[in-house]
Amino acid sequence: MTRTVVKIGLAGTHSTGKSTFLERLRSRLSDGGYKTGQIEDLAARARARGFPILTQHTFESTLWIMAEGMRLEAEASLNEDVILIDRPVFDALGYLQAALQISGRSLPPRRVEELQTIAAAHAGDYDIILLTELDPSIPLGEGRDENQAFRIAAGEHIAAIADRFGLQPLRLTSGNADEVLETVYGMIIKSLPQAQISCHCCTE
């Protein structure tokens, strides 16, 4: 039997409820018998390797995050029914564009085009894309970057990229998480063959 894998990318600026939503969705999927993998935000791992992040993002740091994200997605597809991605590949491009805007830097056009080509090509790999909306009334998470201008710019650039790529994401706000979770769960059920799920139950 050919395996079906559903990839869900959740994009948006920081402290907009992405991690909380994905935790809830993963719990719901696990309860339903779905093998679910999750790819976390890679910025901290990039920083641990010496790459600059946030307002100091560079071509190299963005390329590493994109490449590492695609590698992890490919590996997860070997065994999982559903892959939850905290920050799909194009999200990294939005953060870079925000960093360049805030810091007043620029990149050679060739490098910008390279990153845009990667982001656009890979965006089609996601079966469901969600995009958070910034609610200024929600406080930043502990240890998060407090540059509000950067936070806003990142959200705007990510949304603009999704629009430019024609992705039509589901909008996740501070007030509609329950509704969106049910919508996404329903879409997953329709996408995955029941025989594939039943097979898991027989072997566990």
Disulfide bonds with the S-S distance in Angstrom:
none
